Amino acid sequence: MSEALSNIGGKLLALVILLVAGWVLLKIVIGVVTFVAWTVLAIVAVVAVIWALNRLL
């Protein structure tokens, strides 16, 4: 009985660790995607301003 509980406890601990690691990795991936999107948006905005100034001046 003790061995079965130990086995279940070990599996439960492994499951919790996998869930936490997956959550952390998901947050990192979302952060990287957000960073890339904002960087691209900023570059597009700068290019748009330069283009608009060239058209007006």
N, CA, C and O atoms as a Maestro MAE file, in Angstrom:
{
 s_m_m2io_version
 :::
 2.0.0
}

f_m_ct {
 s_m_title
 :::
 protein
 m_atom[228] {
  # First column is atom index #
  i_m_mmod_type
  r_m_x_coord
  r_m_y_coord
  r_m_z_coord
  i_m_residue_number
  s_m_chain_name
  s_m_pdb_residue_name
  s_m_pdb_atom_name
  i_m_atomic_number
  :::
  1 25 0.825 -1.203 0.000 1 A "MET " " N  " 7
  2 3 0.000 0.000 0.000 1 A "MET " " CA " 6
  3 2 0.857 1.249 0.000 1 A "MET " " C  " 6
  4 15 0.577 2.202 -0.727 1 A "MET " " O  " 8
  5 25 1.909 1.246 0.821 2 A "SER " " N  " 7
  6 3 2.793 2.402 0.914 2 A "SER " " CA " 6
  7 2 3.500 2.648 -0.419 2 A "SER " " C  " 6
  8 15 3.700 3.792 -0.829 2 A "SER " " O  " 8
  9 25 3.872 1.564 -1.082 3 A "GLU " " N  " 7
  10 3 4.552 1.689 -2.374 3 A "GLU " " CA " 6
  11 2 3.610 2.288 -3.435 3 A "GLU " " C  " 6
  12 15 4.034 3.098 -4.259 3 A "GLU " " O  " 8
  13 25 2.355 1.890 -3.405 4 A "ALA " " N  " 7
  14 3 1.380 2.411 -4.358 4 A "ALA " " CA " 6
  15 2 1.153 3.910 -4.125 4 A "ALA " " C  " 6
  16 15 1.069 4.680 -5.082 4 A "ALA " " O  " 8
  17 25 1.054 4.324 -2.857 5 A "LEU " " N  " 7
  18 3 0.880 5.747 -2.557 5 A "LEU " " CA " 6
  19 2 2.104 6.552 -2.972 5 A "LEU " " C  " 6
  20 15 1.973 7.673 -3.465 5 A "LEU " " O  " 8
  21 25 3.292 5.987 -2.773 6 A "SER " " N  " 7
  22 3 4.516 6.656 -3.172 6 A "SER " " CA " 6
  23 2 4.559 6.822 -4.686 6 A "SER " " C  " 6
  24 15 4.978 7.865 -5.189 6 A "SER " " O  " 8
  25 25 4.128 5.797 -5.409 7 A "ASN " " N  " 7
  26 3 4.101 5.846 -6.865 7 A "ASN " " CA " 6
  27 2 3.107 6.906 -7.353 7 A "ASN " " C  " 6
  28 15 3.405 7.670 -8.272 7 A "ASN " " O  " 8
  29 25 1.938 6.944 -6.736 8 A "ILE " " N  " 7
  30 3 0.926 7.947 -7.106 8 A "ILE " " CA " 6
  31 2 1.429 9.352 -6.772 8 A "ILE " " C  " 6
  32 15 1.242 10.283 -7.556 8 A "ILE " " O  " 8
  33 25 2.060 9.504 -5.622 9 A "GLY " " N  " 7
  34 3 2.609 10.803 -5.232 9 A "GLY " " CA " 6
  35 2 3.679 11.275 -6.201 9 A "GLY " " C  " 6
  36 15 3.724 12.454 -6.553 9 A "GLY " " O  " 8
  37 25 4.540 10.366 -6.632 10 A "GLY " " N  " 7
  38 3 5.581 10.726 -7.594 10 A "GLY " " CA " 6
  39 2 4.993 11.144 -8.929 10 A "GLY " " C  " 6
  40 15 5.463 12.097 -9.550 10 A "GLY " " O  " 8
  41 25 3.958 10.426 -9.373 11 A "LYS " " N  " 7
  42 3 3.314 10.780 -10.632 11 A "LYS " " CA " 6
  43 2 2.596 12.123 -10.508 11 A "LYS " " C  " 6
  44 15 2.616 12.926 -11.441 11 A "LYS " " O  " 8
  45 25 1.968 12.366 -9.370 12 A "LEU " " N  " 7
  46 3 1.285 13.628 -9.153 12 A "LEU " " CA " 6
  47 2 2.280 14.790 -9.153 12 A "LEU " " C  " 6
  48 15 2.019 15.841 -9.739 12 A "LEU " " O  " 8
  49 25 3.413 14.590 -8.495 13 A "LEU " " N  " 7
  50 3 4.454 15.616 -8.471 13 A "LEU " " CA " 6
  51 2 4.973 15.882 -9.882 13 A "LEU " " C  " 6
  52 15 5.169 17.036 -10.261 13 A "LEU " " O  " 8
  53 25 5.196 14.827 -10.661 14 A "ALA " " N  " 7
  54 3 5.660 14.993 -12.043 14 A "ALA " " CA " 6
  55 2 4.628 15.741 -12.866 14 A "ALA " " C  " 6
  56 15 4.994 16.590 -13.679 14 A "ALA " " O  " 8
  57 25 3.357 15.455 -12.679 15 A "LEU " " N  " 7
  58 3 2.297 16.140 -13.401 15 A "LEU " " CA " 6
  59 2 2.260 17.627 -13.048 15 A "LEU " " C  " 6
  60 15 2.120 18.473 -13.931 15 A "LEU " " O  " 8
  61 25 2.384 17.940 -11.769 16 A "VAL " " N  " 7
  62 3 2.390 19.337 -11.338 16 A "VAL " " CA " 6
  63 2 3.586 20.075 -11.934 16 A "VAL " " C  " 6
  64 15 3.450 21.208 -12.394 16 A "VAL " " O  " 8
  65 25 4.752 19.438 -11.927 17 A "ILE " " N  " 7
  66 3 5.949 20.060 -12.488 17 A "ILE " " CA " 6
  67 2 5.767 20.295 -13.983 17 A "ILE " " C  " 6
  68 15 6.145 21.353 -14.486 17 A "ILE " " O  " 8
  69 25 5.199 19.336 -14.702 18 A "LEU " " N  " 7
  70 3 4.954 19.501 -16.131 18 A "LEU " " CA " 6
  71 2 3.975 20.638 -16.402 18 A "LEU " " C  " 6
  72 15 4.172 21.425 -17.328 18 A "LEU " " O  " 8
  73 25 2.930 20.722 -15.600 19 A "LEU " " N  " 7
  74 3 1.956 21.807 -15.787 19 A "LEU " " CA " 6
  75 2 2.585 23.175 -15.537 19 A "LEU " " C  " 6
  76 15 2.347 24.112 -16.300 19 A "LEU " " O  " 8
  77 25 3.372 23.298 -14.494 20 A "VAL " " N  " 7
  78 3 4.028 24.575 -14.183 20 A "VAL " " CA " 6
  79 2 5.032 24.928 -15.270 20 A "VAL " " C  " 6
  80 15 5.082 26.075 -15.713 20 A "VAL " " O  " 8
  81 25 5.828 23.966 -15.704 21 A "ALA " " N  " 7
  82 3 6.806 24.227 -16.759 21 A "ALA " " CA " 6
  83 2 6.110 24.614 -18.060 21 A "ALA " " C  " 6
  84 15 6.571 25.517 -18.759 21 A "ALA " " O  " 8
  85 25 5.024 23.955 -18.390 22 A "GLY " " N  " 7
  86 3 4.269 24.298 -19.590 22 A "GLY " " CA " 6
  87 2 3.693 25.696 -19.512 22 A "GLY " " C  " 6
  88 15 3.712 26.435 -20.496 22 A "GLY " " O  " 8
  89 25 3.179 26.065 -18.343 23 A "TRP " " N  " 7
  90 3 2.628 27.407 -18.153 23 A "TRP " " CA " 6
  91 2 3.718 28.467 -18.310 23 A "TRP " " C  " 6
  92 15 3.497 29.492 -18.954 23 A "TRP " " O  " 8
  93 25 4.887 28.226 -17.726 24 A "VAL " " N  " 7
  94 3 6.000 29.177 -17.825 24 A "VAL " " CA " 6
  95 2 6.454 29.301 -19.278 24 A "VAL " " C  " 6
  96 15 6.675 30.410 -19.766 24 A "VAL " " O  " 8
  97 25 6.593 28.176 -19.966 25 A "LEU " " N  " 7
  98 3 7.010 28.218 -21.364 25 A "LEU " " CA " 6
  99 2 5.981 28.939 -22.232 25 A "LEU " " C  " 6
  100 15 6.347 29.682 -23.143 25 A "LEU " " O  " 8
  101 25 4.707 28.723 -21.953 26 A "LEU " " N  " 7
  102 3 3.656 29.411 -22.697 26 A "LEU " " CA " 6
  103 2 3.754 30.923 -22.497 26 A "LEU " " C  " 6
  104 15 3.623 31.688 -23.452 26 A "LEU " " O  " 8
  105 25 3.985 31.349 -21.259 27 A "LYS " " N  " 7
  106 3 4.129 32.772 -20.974 27 A "LYS " " CA " 6
  107 2 5.342 33.346 -21.703 27 A "LYS " " C  " 6
  108 15 5.280 34.462 -22.219 27 A "LYS " " O  " 8
  109 25 6.442 32.597 -21.752 28 A "ILE " " N  " 7
  110 3 7.648 33.057 -22.443 28 A "ILE " " CA " 6
  111 2 7.370 33.195 -23.936 28 A "ILE " " C  " 6
  112 15 7.744 34.195 -24.548 28 A "ILE " " O  " 8
  113 25 6.717 32.197 -24.522 29 A "VAL " " N  " 7
  114 3 6.409 32.242 -25.953 29 A "VAL " " CA " 6
  115 2 5.480 33.412 -26.262 29 A "VAL " " C  " 6
  116 15 5.687 34.119 -27.248 29 A "VAL " " O  " 8
  117 25 4.473 33.622 -25.442 30 A "ILE " " N  " 7
  118 3 3.562 34.755 -25.652 30 A "ILE " " CA " 6
  119 2 4.333 36.075 -25.533 30 A "ILE " " C  " 6
  120 15 4.095 37.002 -26.307 30 A "ILE " " O  " 8
  121 25 5.234 36.161 -24.587 31 A "GLY " " N  " 7
  122 3 6.046 37.366 -24.427 31 A "GLY " " CA " 6
  123 2 6.934 37.633 -25.631 31 A "GLY " " C  " 6
  124 15 7.056 38.775 -26.072 31 A "GLY " " O  " 8
  125 25 7.552 36.593 -26.162 32 A "VAL " " N  " 7
  126 3 8.414 36.750 -27.331 32 A "VAL " " CA " 6
  127 2 7.592 37.183 -28.544 32 A "VAL " " C  " 6
  128 15 7.998 38.077 -29.286 32 A "VAL " " O  " 8
  129 25 6.437 36.548 -28.743 33 A "VAL " " N  " 7
  130 3 5.576 36.911 -29.872 33 A "VAL " " CA " 6
  131 2 5.097 38.355 -29.741 33 A "VAL " " C  " 6
  132 15 5.065 39.092 -30.726 33 A "VAL " " O  " 8
  133 25 4.731 38.753 -28.540 34 A "THR " " N  " 7
  134 3 4.300 40.132 -28.309 34 A "THR " " CA " 6
  135 2 5.433 41.115 -28.580 34 A "THR " " C  " 6
  136 15 5.219 42.161 -29.193 34 A "THR " " O  " 8
  137 25 6.631 40.782 -28.126 35 A "PHE " " N  " 7
  138 3 7.789 41.643 -28.367 35 A "PHE " " CA " 6
  139 2 8.048 41.807 -29.854 35 A "PHE " " C  " 6
  140 15 8.274 42.922 -30.324 35 A "PHE " " O  " 8
  141 25 8.019 40.714 -30.598 36 A "VAL " " N  " 7
  142 3 8.253 40.775 -32.040 36 A "VAL " " CA " 6
  143 2 7.162 41.594 -32.725 36 A "VAL " " C  " 6
  144 15 7.448 42.397 -33.613 36 A "VAL " " O  " 8
  145 25 5.914 41.390 -32.311 37 A "ALA " " N  " 7
  146 3 4.809 42.127 -32.925 37 A "ALA " " CA " 6
  147 2 4.944 43.627 -32.674 37 A "ALA " " C  " 6
  148 15 4.750 44.419 -33.596 37 A "ALA " " O  " 8
  149 25 5.267 44.028 -31.464 38 A "TRP " " N  " 7
  150 3 5.419 45.452 -31.157 38 A "TRP " " CA " 6
  151 2 6.616 46.044 -31.888 38 A "TRP " " C  " 6
  152 15 6.565 47.195 -32.322 38 A "TRP " " O  " 8
  153 25 7.694 45.275 -32.029 39 A "THR " " N  " 7
  154 3 8.864 45.755 -32.753 39 A "THR " " CA " 6
  155 2 8.526 45.992 -34.221 39 A "THR " " C  " 6
  156 15 8.876 47.026 -34.789 39 A "THR " " O  " 8
  157 25 7.843 45.026 -34.827 40 A "VAL " " N  " 7
  158 3 7.431 45.182 -36.223 40 A "VAL " " CA " 6
  159 2 6.491 46.373 -36.367 40 A "VAL " " C  " 6
  160 15 6.618 47.151 -37.312 40 A "VAL " " O  " 8
  161 25 5.568 46.520 -35.454 41 A "LEU " " N  " 7
  162 3 4.634 47.646 -35.496 41 A "LEU " " CA " 6
  163 2 5.361 48.978 -35.381 41 A "LEU " " C  " 6
  164 15 5.017 49.930 -36.081 41 A "LEU " " O  " 8
  165 25 6.346 49.059 -34.524 42 A "ALA " " N  " 7
  166 3 7.113 50.297 -34.366 42 A "ALA " " CA " 6
  167 2 7.892 50.620 -35.636 42 A "ALA " " C  " 6
  168 15 7.951 51.778 -36.051 42 A "ALA " " O  " 8
  169 25 8.487 49.607 -36.254 43 A "ILE " " N  " 7
  170 3 9.230 49.824 -37.497 43 A "ILE " " CA " 6
  171 2 8.290 50.288 -38.603 43 A "ILE " " C  " 6
  172 15 8.613 51.208 -39.355 43 A "ILE " " O  " 8
  173 25 7.131 49.653 -38.699 44 A "VAL " " N  " 7
  174 3 6.142 50.061 -39.710 44 A "VAL " " CA " 6
  175 2 5.696 51.498 -39.463 44 A "VAL " " C  " 6
  176 15 5.533 52.261 -40.416 44 A "VAL " " O  " 8
  177 25 5.497 51.877 -38.218 45 A "ALA " " N  " 7
  178 3 5.078 53.245 -37.899 45 A "ALA " " CA " 6
  179 2 6.153 54.257 -38.299 45 A "ALA " " C  " 6
  180 15 5.836 55.312 -38.848 45 A "ALA " " O  " 8
  181 25 7.411 53.944 -38.031 46 A "VAL " " N  " 7
  182 3 8.503 54.852 -38.404 46 A "VAL " " CA " 6
  183 2 8.578 54.979 -39.922 46 A "VAL " " C  " 6
  184 15 8.714 56.085 -40.445 46 A "VAL " " O  " 8
  185 25 8.491 53.864 -40.627 47 A "VAL " " N  " 7
  186 3 8.517 53.892 -42.094 47 A "VAL " " CA " 6
  187 2 7.326 54.692 -42.626 47 A "VAL " " C  " 6
  188 15 7.473 55.442 -43.590 47 A "VAL " " O  " 8
  189 25 6.162 54.545 -42.017 48 A "ALA " " N  " 7
  190 3 4.980 55.289 -42.454 48 A "ALA " " CA " 6
  191 2 5.170 56.792 -42.256 48 A "ALA " " C  " 6
  192 15 4.784 57.580 -43.120 48 A "ALA " " O  " 8
  193 25 5.750 57.192 -41.147 49 A "VAL " " N  " 7
  194 3 5.994 58.611 -40.893 49 A "VAL " " CA " 6
  195 2 7.001 59.160 -41.899 49 A "VAL " " C  " 6
  196 15 6.808 60.252 -42.434 49 A "VAL " " O  " 8
  197 25 8.066 58.417 -42.159 50 A "ILE " " N  " 7
  198 3 9.067 58.871 -43.137 50 A "ILE " " CA " 6
  199 2 8.429 58.981 -44.520 50 A "ILE " " C  " 6
  200 15 8.668 59.954 -45.235 50 A "ILE " " O  " 8
  201 25 7.628 58.002 -44.900 51 A "TRP " " N  " 7
  202 3 6.971 58.039 -46.202 51 A "TRP " " CA " 6
  203 2 6.023 59.249 -46.300 51 A "TRP " " C  " 6
  204 15 6.002 59.952 -47.310 51 A "TRP " " O  " 8
  205 25 5.242 59.476 -45.237 52 A "ALA " " N  " 7
  206 3 4.298 60.590 -45.237 52 A "ALA " " CA " 6
  207 2 5.035 61.932 -45.310 52 A "ALA " " C  " 6
  208 15 4.598 62.836 -46.023 52 A "ALA " " O  " 8
  209 25 6.135 62.068 -44.588 53 A "LEU " " N  " 7
  210 3 6.902 63.310 -44.645 53 A "LEU " " CA " 6
  211 2 7.501 63.524 -46.036 53 A "LEU " " C  " 6
  212 15 7.534 64.656 -46.519 53 A "LEU " " O  " 8
  213 25 7.970 62.470 -46.681 54 A "ASN " " N  " 7
  214 3 8.496 62.596 -48.039 54 A "ASN " " CA " 6
  215 2 7.409 63.011 -49.029 54 A "ASN " " C  " 6
  216 15 7.677 63.760 -49.968 54 A "ASN " " O  " 8
  217 25 6.201 62.533 -48.824 55 A "ARG " " N  " 7
  218 3 5.106 62.902 -49.725 55 A "ARG " " CA " 6
  219 2 4.668 64.355 -49.512 55 A "ARG " " C  " 6
  220 15 4.284 65.030 -50.467 55 A "ARG " " O  " 8
  221 25 4.724 64.831 -48.289 56 A "LEU " " N  " 7
  222 3 4.266 66.180 -47.981 56 A "LEU " " CA " 6
  223 2 5.323 67.250 -48.266 56 A "LEU " " C  " 6
  224 15 4.985 68.368 -48.654 56 A "LEU " " O  " 8
  225 25 6.575 66.915 -48.078 57 A "LEU " " N  " 7
  226 3 7.625 67.937 -48.214 57 A "LEU " " CA " 6
  227 2 8.288 67.899 -49.563 57 A "LEU " " C  " 6
  228 15 9.189 68.694 -49.831 57 A "LEU " " O  " 8
  :::
 }
 m_bond[227] {
  # First column is bond index #
  i_m_from
  i_m_to
  i_m_order
  :::
  1 1 2 1
  2 2 3 1
  3 3 4 2
  4 3 5 1
  5 5 6 1
  6 6 7 1
  7 7 8 2
  8 7 9 1
  9 9 10 1
  10 10 11 1
  11 11 12 2
  12 11 13 1
  13 13 14 1
  14 14 15 1
  15 15 16 2
  16 15 17 1
  17 17 18 1
  18 18 19 1
  19 19 20 2
  20 19 21 1
  21 21 22 1
  22 22 23 1
  23 23 24 2
  24 23 25 1
  25 25 26 1
  26 26 27 1
  27 27 28 2
  28 27 29 1
  29 29 30 1
  30 30 31 1
  31 31 32 2
  32 31 33 1
  33 33 34 1
  34 34 35 1
  35 35 36 2
  36 35 37 1
  37 37 38 1
  38 38 39 1
  39 39 40 2
  40 39 41 1
  41 41 42 1
  42 42 43 1
  43 43 44 2
  44 43 45 1
  45 45 46 1
  46 46 47 1
  47 47 48 2
  48 47 49 1
  49 49 50 1
  50 50 51 1
  51 51 52 2
  52 51 53 1
  53 53 54 1
  54 54 55 1
  55 55 56 2
  56 55 57 1
  57 57 58 1
  58 58 59 1
  59 59 60 2
  60 59 61 1
  61 61 62 1
  62 62 63 1
  63 63 64 2
  64 63 65 1
  65 65 66 1
  66 66 67 1
  67 67 68 2
  68 67 69 1
  69 69 70 1
  70 70 71 1
  71 71 72 2
  72 71 73 1
  73 73 74 1
  74 74 75 1
  75 75 76 2
  76 75 77 1
  77 77 78 1
  78 78 79 1
  79 79 80 2
  80 79 81 1
  81 81 82 1
  82 82 83 1
  83 83 84 2
  84 83 85 1
  85 85 86 1
  86 86 87 1
  87 87 88 2
  88 87 89 1
  89 89 90 1
  90 90 91 1
  91 91 92 2
  92 91 93 1
  93 93 94 1
  94 94 95 1
  95 95 96 2
  96 95 97 1
  97 97 98 1
  98 98 99 1
  99 99 100 2
  100 99 101 1
  101 101 102 1
  102 102 103 1
  103 103 104 2
  104 103 105 1
  105 105 106 1
  106 106 107 1
  107 107 108 2
  108 107 109 1
  109 109 110 1
  110 110 111 1
  111 111 112 2
  112 111 113 1
  113 113 114 1
  114 114 115 1
  115 115 116 2
  116 115 117 1
  117 117 118 1
  118 118 119 1
  119 119 120 2
  120 119 121 1
  121 121 122 1
  122 122 123 1
  123 123 124 2
  124 123 125 1
  125 125 126 1
  126 126 127 1
  127 127 128 2
  128 127 129 1
  129 129 130 1
  130 130 131 1
  131 131 132 2
  132 131 133 1
  133 133 134 1
  134 134 135 1
  135 135 136 2
  136 135 137 1
  137 137 138 1
  138 138 139 1
  139 139 140 2
  140 139 141 1
  141 141 142 1
  142 142 143 1
  143 143 144 2
  144 143 145 1
  145 145 146 1
  146 146 147 1
  147 147 148 2
  148 147 149 1
  149 149 150 1
  150 150 151 1
  151 151 152 2
  152 151 153 1
  153 153 154 1
  154 154 155 1
  155 155 156 2
  156 155 157 1
  157 157 158 1
  158 158 159 1
  159 159 160 2
  160 159 161 1
  161 161 162 1
  162 162 163 1
  163 163 164 2
  164 163 165 1
  165 165 166 1
  166 166 167 1
  167 167 168 2
  168 167 169 1
  169 169 170 1
  170 170 171 1
  171 171 172 2
  172 171 173 1
  173 173 174 1
  174 174 175 1
  175 175 176 2
  176 175 177 1
  177 177 178 1
  178 178 179 1
  179 179 180 2
  180 179 181 1
  181 181 182 1
  182 182 183 1
  183 183 184 2
  184 183 185 1
  185 185 186 1
  186 186 187 1
  187 187 188 2
  188 187 189 1
  189 189 190 1
  190 190 191 1
  191 191 192 2
  192 191 193 1
  193 193 194 1
  194 194 195 1
  195 195 196 2
  196 195 197 1
  197 197 198 1
  198 198 199 1
  199 199 200 2
  200 199 201 1
  201 201 202 1
  202 202 203 1
  203 203 204 2
  204 203 205 1
  205 205 206 1
  206 206 207 1
  207 207 208 2
  208 207 209 1
  209 209 210 1
  210 210 211 1
  211 211 212 2
  212 211 213 1
  213 213 214 1
  214 214 215 1
  215 215 216 2
  216 215 217 1
  217 217 218 1
  218 218 219 1
  219 219 220 2
  220 219 221 1
  221 221 222 1
  222 222 223 1
  223 223 224 2
  224 223 225 1
  225 225 226 1
  226 226 227 1
  227 227 228 2
  :::
 }
}
